[in-house]
Amino acid sequence: MKPHELLRQAVADMLLCDEDPGYSFNMMMYFSPEIDGVCLICLAGAYMAQTLKVDRVSPPRVFQMEEKSDLYFLDIVRYEYTHENFEAIKEYTGLDLNPDTYPHPQVTVAGIEDTYILLERADWLENDYTETA
């Protein structure tokens, strides 16, 4: 799956989790089952819940390296622009991205109320680059 597709899938997963009372968003937690049966999740956690089908009442399963890399990307792409985050996004995607066009660089952490920002970042990943050799 290409990075922009992965991000769009994770946003779709966020919206599904938002409708499920068994999940609650806490953008500082990947995937944290709680005593009351509610699982605290972030963008990567929503992807884990919906696409990877991790059970919300058991500890997360062991992930393959590619899955771990995807989860790391989903974690960093939701943060504000910093040189370190931007370089990590470039490394993951292999794209020659323009830092001057990073959508909403001031948004500290894009959460469920900021899905439009995440979708704009997906568009940016799809369209605003030149492929590296």
N, CA, C and O atoms as a GROMACS GRO file, in nm:
protein
  532
    1MET      N    1   0.085  -0.118   0.000
    1MET     CA    2   0.000   0.000   0.000
    1MET      C    3   0.090   0.124   0.000
    1MET      O    4   0.186   0.132   0.076
    2LYS      N    5   0.058   0.219  -0.085
    2LYS     CA    6   0.136   0.342  -0.092
    2LYS      C    7   0.106   0.428   0.031
    2LYS      O    8  -0.002   0.416   0.090
    3PRO      N    9   0.200   0.517   0.070
    3PRO     CA   10   0.181   0.597   0.192
    3PRO      C   11   0.050   0.676   0.194
    3PRO      O   12  -0.017   0.680   0.297
    4HIS      N   13   0.013   0.738   0.083
    4HIS     CA   14  -0.112   0.815   0.083
    4HIS      C   15  -0.233   0.724   0.098
    4HIS      O   16  -0.333   0.764   0.158
    5GLU      N   17  -0.226   0.604   0.044
    5GLU     CA   18  -0.336   0.507   0.059
    5GLU      C   19  -0.345   0.459   0.203
    5GLU      O   20  -0.454   0.446   0.259
    6LEU      N   21  -0.230   0.433   0.263
    6LEU     CA   22  -0.226   0.391   0.403
    6LEU      C   23  -0.288   0.498   0.493
    6LEU      O   24  -0.367   0.467   0.581
    7LEU      N   25  -0.252   0.622   0.470
    7LEU     CA   26  -0.305   0.731   0.552
    7LEU      C   27  -0.456   0.744   0.532
    7LEU      O   28  -0.529   0.762   0.630
    8ARG      N   29  -0.503   0.736   0.410
    8ARG     CA   30  -0.648   0.743   0.386
    8ARG      C   31  -0.721   0.626   0.452
    8ARG      O   32  -0.830   0.643   0.507
    9GLN      N   33  -0.661   0.507   0.446
    9GLN     CA   34  -0.722   0.391   0.512
    9GLN      C   35  -0.730   0.412   0.662
    9GLN      O   36  -0.832   0.381   0.724
   10ALA      N   37  -0.625   0.465   0.721
   10ALA     CA   38  -0.623   0.489   0.865
   10ALA      C   39  -0.728   0.593   0.905
   10ALA      O   40  -0.790   0.581   1.010
   11VAL      N   41  -0.748   0.695   0.823
   11VAL     CA   42  -0.852   0.795   0.851
   11VAL      C   43  -0.990   0.729   0.844
   11VAL      O   44  -1.074   0.753   0.930
   12ALA      N   45  -1.012   0.646   0.744
   12ALA     CA   46  -1.140   0.572   0.736
   12ALA      C   47  -1.158   0.485   0.860
   12ALA      O   48  -1.269   0.474   0.913
   13ASP      N   49  -1.050   0.423   0.905
   13ASP     CA   50  -1.056   0.341   1.026
   13ASP      C   51  -1.087   0.426   1.149
   13ASP      O   52  -1.161   0.382   1.238
   14MET      N   53  -1.031   0.546   1.155
   14MET     CA   54  -1.062   0.638   1.266
   14MET      C   55  -1.213   0.666   1.271
   14MET      O   56  -1.274   0.664   1.378
   15LEU      N   57  -1.270   0.694   1.156
   15LEU     CA   58  -1.412   0.727   1.151
   15LEU      C   59  -1.498   0.608   1.194
   15LEU      O   60  -1.601   0.627   1.260
   16LEU      N   61  -1.458   0.486   1.158
   16LEU     CA   62  -1.530   0.368   1.204
   16LEU      C   63  -1.519   0.353   1.355
   16LEU      O   64  -1.618   0.324   1.423
   17CYS      N   65  -1.400   0.372   1.408
   17CYS     CA   66  -1.380   0.360   1.553
   17CYS      C   67  -1.455   0.468   1.629
   17CYS      O   68  -1.501   0.445   1.741
   18ASP      N   69  -1.468   0.584   1.569
   18ASP     CA   70  -1.540   0.694   1.633
   18ASP      C   71  -1.687   0.659   1.655
   18ASP      O   72  -1.750   0.710   1.748
   19GLU      N   73  -1.741   0.573   1.571
   19GLU     CA   74  -1.880   0.530   1.583
   19GLU      C   75  -1.898   0.414   1.680
   19GLU      O   76  -2.010   0.378   1.715
   20ASP      N   77  -1.789   0.354   1.725
   20ASP     CA   78  -1.792   0.235   1.810
   20ASP      C   79  -1.765   0.275   1.956
   20ASP      O   80  -1.657   0.325   1.986
   21PRO      N   81  -1.862   0.254   2.046
   21PRO     CA   82  -1.841   0.292   2.187
   21PRO      C   83  -1.731   0.213   2.257
   21PRO      O   84  -1.694   0.245   2.370
   22GLY      N   85  -1.679   0.111   2.192
   22GLY     CA   86  -1.569   0.033   2.251
   22GLY      C   87  -1.433   0.098   2.233
   22GLY      O   88  -1.333   0.048   2.283
   23TYR      N   89  -1.430   0.210   2.160
   23TYR     CA   90  -1.304   0.282   2.138
   23TYR      C   91  -1.319   0.427   2.180
   23TYR      O   92  -1.426   0.487   2.168
   24SER      N   93  -1.211   0.481   2.231
   24SER     CA   94  -1.206   0.623   2.267
   24SER      C   95  -1.070   0.676   2.222
   24SER      O   96  -0.968   0.610   2.238
   25PHE      N   97  -1.070   0.797   2.166
   25PHE     CA   98  -0.946   0.853   2.116
   25PHE      C   99  -0.868   0.924   2.224
   25PHE      O  100  -0.919   1.011   2.295
   26ASN      N  101  -0.742   0.884   2.233
   26ASN     CA  102  -0.643   0.949   2.317
   26ASN      C  103  -0.517   0.948   2.231
   26ASN      O  104  -0.450   0.846   2.219
   27MET      N  105  -0.486   1.061   2.172
   27MET     CA  106  -0.381   1.064   2.071
   27MET      C  107  -0.241   1.039   2.126
   27MET      O  108  -0.143   1.045   2.052
   28MET      N  109  -0.231   1.012   2.255
   28MET     CA  110  -0.102   0.978   2.313
   28MET      C  111  -0.089   0.827   2.337
   28MET      O  112   0.012   0.781   2.390
   29MET      N  113  -0.191   0.750   2.298
   29MET     CA  114  -0.191   0.605   2.318
   29MET      C  115  -0.208   0.537   2.183
   29MET      O  116  -0.295   0.574   2.105
   30TYR      N  117  -0.125   0.438   2.155
   30TYR     CA  118  -0.143   0.363   2.029
   30TYR      C  119  -0.270   0.279   2.037
   30TYR      O  120  -0.363   0.295   1.958
   31PHE      N  121  -0.271   0.189   2.136
   31PHE     CA  122  -0.377   0.089   2.146
   31PHE      C  123  -0.371   0.037   2.289
   31PHE      O  124  -0.288  -0.048   2.320
   32SER      N  125  -0.458   0.089   2.374
   32SER     CA  126  -0.449   0.057   2.516
   32SER      C  127  -0.584   0.010   2.570
   32SER      O  128  -0.669   0.092   2.604
   33PRO      N  129  -0.604  -0.124   2.579
   33PRO     CA  130  -0.727  -0.174   2.639
   33PRO      C  131  -0.736  -0.131   2.786
   33PRO      O  132  -0.640  -0.142   2.861
   34GLU      N  133  -0.853  -0.082   2.824
   34GLU     CA  134  -0.874  -0.033   2.960
   34GLU      C  135  -0.967  -0.128   3.036
   34GLU      O  136  -1.035  -0.211   2.977
   35ILE      N  137  -0.968  -0.114   3.169
   35ILE     CA  138  -1.047  -0.201   3.256
   35ILE      C  139  -1.196  -0.196   3.223
   35ILE      O  140  -1.264  -0.298   3.230
   36ASP      N  141  -1.246  -0.079   3.187
   36ASP     CA  142  -1.390  -0.064   3.160
   36ASP      C  143  -1.432  -0.117   3.023
   36ASP      O  144  -1.546  -0.098   2.983
   37GLY      N  145  -1.342  -0.183   2.952
   37GLY     CA  146  -1.374  -0.240   2.822
   37GLY      C  147  -1.355  -0.147   2.705
   37GLY      O  148  -1.370  -0.188   2.590
   38VAL      N  149  -1.322  -0.023   2.732
   38VAL     CA  150  -1.296   0.073   2.625
   38VAL      C  151  -1.147   0.070   2.593
   38VAL      O  152  -1.063   0.065   2.683
   39CYS      N  153  -1.117   0.074   2.465
   39CYS     CA  154  -0.978   0.073   2.420
   39CYS      C  155  -0.940   0.214   2.376
   39CYS      O  156  -1.007   0.272   2.290
   40LEU      N  157  -0.835   0.268   2.434
   40LEU     CA  158  -0.785   0.400   2.396
   40LEU      C  159  -0.695   0.385   2.274
   40LEU      O  160  -0.605   0.301   2.272
   41ILE      N  161  -0.720   0.468   2.172
   41ILE     CA  162  -0.646   0.455   2.046
   41ILE      C  163  -0.610   0.592   1.989
   41ILE      O  164  -0.666   0.695   2.027
   42CYS      N  165  -0.514   0.589   1.897
   42CYS     CA  166  -0.478   0.705   1.816
   42CYS      C  167  -0.499   0.665   1.670
   42CYS      O  168  -0.567   0.566   1.643
   43LEU      N  169  -0.443   0.737   1.578
   43LEU     CA  170  -0.456   0.704   1.436
   43LEU      C  171  -0.404   0.563   1.407
   43LEU      O  172  -0.472   0.484   1.343
   44ALA      N  173  -0.285   0.533   1.454
   44ALA     CA  174  -0.228   0.400   1.433
   44ALA      C  175  -0.312   0.293   1.502
   44ALA      O  176  -0.329   0.183   1.449
   45GLY      N  177  -0.366   0.324   1.618
   45GLY     CA  178  -0.452   0.230   1.690
   45GLY      C  179  -0.580   0.202   1.616
   45GLY      O  180  -0.629   0.088   1.617
   46ALA      N  181  -0.637   0.303   1.551
   46ALA     CA  182  -0.757   0.282   1.470
   46ALA      C  183  -0.726   0.186   1.354
   46ALA      O  184  -0.806   0.098   1.323
   47TYR      N  185  -0.610   0.205   1.292
   47TYR     CA  186  -0.566   0.115   1.185
   47TYR      C  187  -0.546  -0.027   1.238
   47TYR      O  188  -0.583  -0.124   1.172
   48MET      N  189  -0.489  -0.038   1.358
   48MET     CA  190  -0.472  -0.169   1.420
   48MET      C  191  -0.608  -0.235   1.444
   48MET      O  192  -0.625  -0.354   1.419
   49ALA      N  193  -0.704  -0.157   1.492
   49ALA     CA  194  -0.836  -0.211   1.526
   49ALA      C  195  -0.914  -0.256   1.403
   49ALA      O  196  -0.968  -0.366   1.400
   50GLN      N  197  -0.920  -0.171   1.302
   50GLN     CA  198  -1.006  -0.198   1.188
   50GLN      C  199  -0.939  -0.278   1.077
   50GLN      O  200  -0.994  -0.379   1.032
   51THR      N  201  -0.823  -0.236   1.034
   51THR     CA  202  -0.757  -0.302   0.920
   51THR      C  203  -0.680  -0.426   0.964
   51THR      O  204  -0.688  -0.531   0.900
   52LEU      N  205  -0.605  -0.414   1.074
   52LEU     CA  206  -0.526  -0.528   1.120
   52LEU      C  207  -0.605  -0.621   1.211
   52LEU      O  208  -0.556  -0.729   1.246
   53LYS      N  209  -0.726  -0.580   1.251
   53LYS     CA  210  -0.818  -0.664   1.329
   53LYS      C  211  -0.761  -0.709   1.463
   53LYS      O  212  -0.780  -0.824   1.504
   54VAL      N  213  -0.691  -0.617   1.533
   54VAL     CA  214  -0.641  -0.648   1.667
   54VAL      C  215  -0.758  -0.640   1.765
   54VAL      O  216  -0.833  -0.542   1.764
   55ASP      N  217  -0.774  -0.741   1.847
   55ASP     CA  218  -0.884  -0.747   1.944
   55ASP      C  219  -0.863  -0.641   2.052
   55ASP      O  220  -0.756  -0.631   2.111
   56ARG      N  221  -0.968  -0.562   2.077
   56ARG     CA  222  -0.954  -0.452   2.172
   56ARG      C  223  -0.945  -0.495   2.318
   56ARG      O  224  -0.911  -0.412   2.402
   57VAL      N  225  -0.975  -0.618   2.350
   57VAL     CA  226  -0.968  -0.660   2.490
   57VAL      C  227  -0.843  -0.742   2.521
   57VAL      O  228  -0.819  -0.774   2.638
   58SER      N  229  -0.764  -0.774   2.421
   58SER     CA  230  -0.639  -0.845   2.448
   58SER      C  231  -0.520  -0.761   2.410
   58SER      O  232  -0.531  -0.669   2.329
   59PRO      N  233  -0.407  -0.792   2.467
   59PRO     CA  234  -0.286  -0.718   2.429
   59PRO      C  235  -0.260  -0.732   2.280
   59PRO      O  236  -0.292  -0.836   2.220
   60PRO      N  237  -0.202  -0.630   2.219
   60PRO     CA  238  -0.171  -0.637   2.076
   60PRO      C  239  -0.083  -0.757   2.042
   60PRO      O  240   0.005  -0.796   2.119
   61ARG      N  241  -0.110  -0.814   1.926
   61ARG     CA  242  -0.031  -0.928   1.880
   61ARG      C  243   0.107  -0.880   1.836
   61ARG      O  244   0.134  -0.760   1.832
   62VAL      N  245   0.192  -0.974   1.805
   62VAL     CA  246   0.325  -0.941   1.755
   62VAL      C  247   0.308  -0.897   1.609
   62VAL      O  248   0.241  -0.963   1.530
   63PHE      N  249   0.370  -0.786   1.574
   63PHE     CA  250   0.356  -0.731   1.440
   63PHE      C  251   0.479  -0.762   1.356
   63PHE      O  252   0.591  -0.770   1.407
   64GLN      N  253   0.455  -0.779   1.227
   64GLN     CA  254   0.564  -0.796   1.133
   64GLN      C  255   0.636  -0.662   1.115
   64GLN      O  256   0.579  -0.558   1.146
   65MET      N  257   0.758  -0.665   1.067
   65MET     CA  258   0.837  -0.543   1.052
   65MET      C  259   0.766  -0.441   0.963
   65MET      O  260   0.767  -0.322   0.994
   66GLU      N  261   0.705  -0.486   0.853
   66GLU     CA  262   0.635  -0.393   0.764
   66GLU      C  263   0.519  -0.325   0.837
   66GLU      O  264   0.496  -0.205   0.820
   67GLU      N  265   0.446  -0.401   0.918
   67GLU     CA  266   0.336  -0.343   0.995
   67GLU      C  267   0.389  -0.241   1.096
   67GLU      O  268   0.331  -0.135   1.113
   68LYS      N  269   0.500  -0.274   1.161
   68LYS     CA  270   0.559  -0.181   1.257
   68LYS      C  271   0.599  -0.052   1.187
   68LYS      O  272   0.579   0.057   1.241
   69SER      N  273   0.655  -0.064   1.068
   69SER     CA  274   0.696   0.053   0.992
   69SER      C  275   0.574   0.137   0.955
   69SER      O  276   0.578   0.260   0.964
   70ASP      N  277   0.465   0.073   0.913
   70ASP     CA  278   0.342   0.144   0.879
   70ASP      C  279   0.286   0.216   1.001
   70ASP      O  280   0.242   0.331   0.991
   71LEU      N  281   0.287   0.151   1.116
   71LEU     CA  282   0.235   0.212   1.238
   71LEU      C  283   0.321   0.332   1.278
   71LEU      O  284   0.268   0.434   1.323
   72TYR      N  285   0.451   0.320   1.262
   72TYR     CA  286   0.540   0.432   1.292
   72TYR      C  287   0.509   0.550   1.199
   72TYR      O  288   0.502   0.664   1.244
   73PHE      N  289   0.492   0.522   1.070
   73PHE     CA  290   0.456   0.628   0.976
   73PHE      C  291   0.326   0.696   1.016
   73PHE      O  292   0.317   0.819   1.015
   74LEU      N  293   0.224   0.617   1.051
   74LEU     CA  294   0.096   0.675   1.092
   74LEU      C  295   0.111   0.760   1.217
   74LEU      O  296   0.038   0.857   1.236
   75ASP      N  297   0.204   0.724   1.301
   75ASP     CA  298   0.228   0.804   1.422
   75ASP      C  299   0.292   0.938   1.386
   75ASP      O  300   0.246   1.042   1.434
   76ILE      N  301   0.395   0.938   1.304
   76ILE     CA  302   0.468   1.063   1.277
   76ILE      C  303   0.394   1.157   1.183
   76ILE      O  304   0.410   1.278   1.192
   77VAL      N  305   0.313   1.103   1.092
   77VAL     CA  306   0.249   1.189   0.992
   77VAL      C  307   0.138   1.275   1.053
   77VAL      O  308   0.093   1.370   0.990
   78ARG      N  309   0.096   1.245   1.173
   78ARG     CA  310  -0.011   1.324   1.235
   78ARG      C  311   0.043   1.442   1.316
   78ARG      O  312  -0.035   1.524   1.366
   79TYR      N  313   0.174   1.451   1.330
   79TYR     CA  314   0.233   1.557   1.411
   79TYR      C  315   0.264   1.683   1.331
   79TYR      O  316   0.266   1.682   1.208
   80GLU      N  317   0.288   1.790   1.404
   80GLU     CA  318   0.328   1.917   1.344
   80GLU      C  319   0.458   1.901   1.268
   80GLU      O  320   0.530   1.802   1.284
   81TYR      N  321   0.488   1.999   1.184
   81TYR     CA  322   0.613   1.995   1.109
   81TYR      C  323   0.730   2.018   1.203
   81TYR      O  324   0.736   2.119   1.274
   82THR      N  325   0.822   1.925   1.202
   82THR     CA  326   0.956   1.945   1.258
   82THR      C  327   1.051   1.884   1.157
   82THR      O  328   1.012   1.798   1.078
   83HIS      N  329   1.174   1.927   1.158
   83HIS     CA  330   1.273   1.871   1.065
   83HIS      C  331   1.283   1.720   1.083
   83HIS      O  332   1.289   1.646   0.985
   84GLU      N  333   1.284   1.674   1.208
   84GLU     CA  334   1.299   1.531   1.235
   84GLU      C  335   1.181   1.452   1.182
   84GLU      O  336   1.199   1.348   1.118
   85ASN      N  337   1.058   1.500   1.207
   85ASN     CA  338   0.940   1.430   1.156
   85ASN      C  339   0.938   1.429   1.004
   85ASN      O  340   0.909   1.326   0.942
   86PHE      N  341   0.970   1.543   0.945
   86PHE     CA  342   0.969   1.553   0.799
   86PHE      C  343   1.070   1.455   0.739
   86PHE      O  344   1.039   1.387   0.641
   87GLU      N  345   1.189   1.448   0.794
   87GLU     CA  346   1.290   1.356   0.744
   87GLU      C  347   1.246   1.211   0.760
   87GLU      O  348   1.273   1.127   0.674
   88ALA      N  349   1.178   1.180   0.870
   88ALA     CA  350   1.127   1.043   0.892
   88ALA      C  351   1.019   1.009   0.790
   88ALA      O  352   1.014   0.896   0.741
   89ILE      N  353   0.932   1.105   0.757
   89ILE     CA  354   0.830   1.083   0.654
   89ILE      C  355   0.897   1.059   0.519
   89ILE      O  356   0.857   0.969   0.445
   90LYS      N  357   0.998   1.139   0.486
   90LYS     CA  358   1.070   1.121   0.360
   90LYS      C  359   1.136   0.984   0.355
   90LYS      O  360   1.134   0.917   0.251
   91GLU      N  361   1.196   0.943   0.464
   91GLU     CA  362   1.263   0.814   0.466
   91GLU      C  363   1.163   0.700   0.447
   91GLU      O  364   1.189   0.607   0.371
   92TYR      N  365   1.050   0.707   0.516
   92TYR     CA  366   0.948   0.602   0.503
   92TYR      C  367   0.894   0.596   0.360
   92TYR      O  368   0.881   0.488   0.303
   93THR      N  369   0.861   0.712   0.304
   93THR     CA  370   0.795   0.715   0.174
   93THR      C  371   0.891   0.698   0.057
   93THR      O  372   0.852   0.649  -0.049
   94GLY      N  373   1.016   0.738   0.076
   94GLY     CA  374   1.112   0.737  -0.034
   94GLY      C  375   1.085   0.847  -0.135
   94GLY      O  376   1.134   0.841  -0.248
   95LEU      N  377   1.007   0.947  -0.095
   95LEU     CA  378   0.970   1.056  -0.185
   95LEU      C  379   1.051   1.181  -0.156
   95LEU      O  380   1.090   1.206  -0.041
   96ASP      N  381   1.075   1.258  -0.259
   96ASP     CA  382   1.143   1.386  -0.245
   96ASP      C  383   1.037   1.493  -0.220
   96ASP      O  384   0.993   1.560  -0.313
   97LEU      N  385   0.998   1.507  -0.095
   97LEU     CA  386   0.888   1.596  -0.057
   97LEU      C  387   0.936   1.739  -0.035
   97LEU      O  388   1.052   1.761   0.003
   98ASN      N  389   0.848   1.833  -0.057
   98ASN     CA  390   0.879   1.975  -0.038
   98ASN      C  391   0.832   2.018   0.101
   98ASN      O  392   0.712   2.019   0.127
   99PRO      N  393   0.923   2.053   0.190
   99PRO     CA  394   0.881   2.091   0.326
   99PRO      C  395   0.796   2.218   0.329
   99PRO      O  396   0.720   2.239   0.423
  100ASP      N  397   0.810   2.303   0.229
  100ASP     CA  398   0.734   2.427   0.227
  100ASP      C  399   0.586   2.406   0.200
  100ASP      O  400   0.505   2.496   0.220
  101THR      N  401   0.549   2.288   0.155
  101THR     CA  402   0.409   2.261   0.122
  101THR      C  403   0.343   2.164   0.220
  101THR      O  404   0.232   2.118   0.195
  102TYR      N  405   0.411   2.132   0.331
  102TYR     CA  406   0.354   2.041   0.432
  102TYR      C  407   0.223   2.098   0.484
  102TYR      O  408   0.223   2.208   0.540
  103PRO      N  409   0.110   2.028   0.466
  103PRO     CA  410  -0.020   2.082   0.507
  103PRO      C  411  -0.033   2.102   0.658
  103PRO      O  412  -0.001   2.013   0.736
  104HIS      N  413  -0.080   2.218   0.697
  104HIS     CA  414  -0.106   2.252   0.837
  104HIS      C  415   0.013   2.222   0.927
  104HIS      O  416   0.002   2.142   1.020
  105PRO      N  417   0.128   2.284   0.901
  105PRO     CA  418   0.248   2.250   0.976
  105PRO      C  419   0.241   2.285   1.124
  105PRO      O  420   0.317   2.231   1.204
  106GLN      N  421   0.151   2.374   1.163
  106GLN     CA  422   0.143   2.419   1.301
  106GLN      C  423   0.056   2.328   1.389
  106GLN      O  424   0.060   2.342   1.511
  107VAL      N  425  -0.023   2.237   1.331
  107VAL     CA  426  -0.111   2.151   1.410
  107VAL      C  427  -0.026   2.054   1.489
  107VAL      O  428   0.046   1.972   1.432
  108THR      N  429  -0.034   2.064   1.621
  108THR     CA  430   0.053   1.985   1.708
  108THR      C  431   0.032   1.836   1.689
  108THR      O  432   0.126   1.763   1.658
  109VAL      N  433  -0.092   1.788   1.707
  109VAL     CA  434  -0.125   1.647   1.688
  109VAL      C  435  -0.261   1.641   1.621
  109VAL      O  436  -0.360   1.683   1.680
  110ALA      N  437  -0.267   1.589   1.500
  110ALA     CA  438  -0.396   1.577   1.431
  110ALA      C  439  -0.472   1.458   1.488
  110ALA      O  440  -0.422   1.345   1.486
  111GLY      N  441  -0.592   1.484   1.538
  111GLY     CA  442  -0.675   1.380   1.598
  111GLY      C  443  -0.804   1.361   1.520
  111GLY      O  444  -0.815   1.401   1.404
  112ILE      N  445  -0.901   1.299   1.585
  112ILE     CA  446  -1.028   1.266   1.520
  112ILE      C  447  -1.098   1.392   1.467
  112ILE      O  448  -1.164   1.385   1.364
  113GLU      N  449  -1.084   1.503   1.534
  113GLU     CA  450  -1.147   1.627   1.488
  113GLU      C  451  -1.070   1.692   1.372
  113GLU      O  452  -1.115   1.792   1.316
  114ASP      N  453  -0.957   1.636   1.338
  114ASP     CA  454  -0.871   1.692   1.234
  114ASP      C  455  -0.855   1.599   1.115
  114ASP      O  456  -0.751   1.602   1.048
  115THR      N  457  -0.955   1.517   1.086
  115THR     CA  458  -0.940   1.422   0.976
  115THR      C  459  -0.914   1.493   0.844
  115THR      O  460  -0.846   1.439   0.757
  116TYR      N  461  -0.970   1.613   0.828
  116TYR     CA  462  -0.947   1.688   0.704
  116TYR      C  463  -0.798   1.720   0.686
  116TYR      O  464  -0.748   1.722   0.573
  117ILE      N  465  -0.728   1.745   0.796
  117ILE     CA  466  -0.583   1.771   0.788
  117ILE      C  467  -0.510   1.646   0.743
  117ILE      O  468  -0.421   1.652   0.658
  118LEU      N  469  -0.547   1.534   0.801
  118LEU     CA  470  -0.483   1.408   0.764
  118LEU      C  471  -0.509   1.375   0.617
  118LEU      O  472  -0.421   1.324   0.548
  119LEU      N  473  -0.631   1.402   0.569
  119LEU     CA  474  -0.662   1.378   0.428
  119LEU      C  475  -0.586   1.474   0.337
  119LEU      O  476  -0.546   1.436   0.227
  120GLU      N  477  -0.566   1.597   0.381
  120GLU     CA  478  -0.484   1.690   0.302
  120GLU      C  479  -0.339   1.644   0.298
  120GLU      O  480  -0.271   1.660   0.197
  121ARG      N  481  -0.292   1.586   0.407
  121ARG     CA  482  -0.156   1.532   0.406
  121ARG      C  483  -0.147   1.411   0.313
  121ARG      O  484  -0.044   1.391   0.248
  122ALA      N  485  -0.253   1.330   0.306
  122ALA     CA  486  -0.255   1.218   0.211
  122ALA      C  487  -0.248   1.271   0.068
  122ALA      O  488  -0.174   1.218  -0.015
  123ASP      N  489  -0.325   1.376   0.038
  123ASP     CA  490  -0.318   1.438  -0.095
  123ASP      C  491  -0.178   1.489  -0.124
  123ASP      O  492  -0.127   1.472  -0.235
  124TRP      N  493  -0.116   1.552  -0.024
  124TRP     CA  494   0.020   1.603  -0.038
  124TRP      C  495   0.117   1.490  -0.070
  124TRP      O  496   0.203   1.504  -0.157
  125LEU      N  497   0.104   1.379   0.000
  125LEU     CA  498   0.191   1.265  -0.025
  125LEU      C  499   0.170   1.208  -0.165
  125LEU      O  500   0.264   1.159  -0.227
  126GLU      N  501   0.048   1.214  -0.213
  126GLU     CA  502   0.019   1.159  -0.345
  126GLU      C  503   0.065   1.251  -0.458
  126GLU      O  504   0.108   1.203  -0.563
  127ASN      N  505   0.056   1.382  -0.436
  127ASN     CA  506   0.072   1.475  -0.546
  127ASN      C  507   0.193   1.569  -0.542
  127ASN      O  508   0.240   1.611  -0.647
  128ASP      N  509   0.243   1.602  -0.424
  128ASP     CA  510   0.341   1.710  -0.415
  128ASP      C  511   0.481   1.657  -0.390
  128ASP      O  512   0.541   1.682  -0.285
  129TYR      N  513   0.533   1.586  -0.486
  129TYR     CA  514   0.668   1.532  -0.473
  129TYR      C  515   0.721   1.501  -0.612
  129TYR      O  516   0.649   1.503  -0.712
  130THR      N  517   0.849   1.474  -0.613
  130THR     CA  518   0.909   1.415  -0.733
  130THR      C  519   0.972   1.285  -0.687
  130THR      O  520   1.042   1.281  -0.587
  131GLU      N  521   0.946   1.179  -0.761
  131GLU     CA  522   0.999   1.049  -0.721
  131GLU      C  523   1.150   1.049  -0.729
  131GLU      O  524   1.209   1.102  -0.823
  132THR      N  525   1.212   0.989  -0.629
  132THR     CA  526   1.357   0.979  -0.629
  132THR      C  527   1.398   0.853  -0.706
  132THR      O  528   1.321   0.757  -0.716
  133ALA      N  529   1.515   0.856  -0.759
  133ALA     CA  530   1.562   0.742  -0.840
  133ALA      C  531   1.598   0.624  -0.754
  133ALA      O  532   1.639   0.520  -0.806
   0.00000   0.00000   0.00000
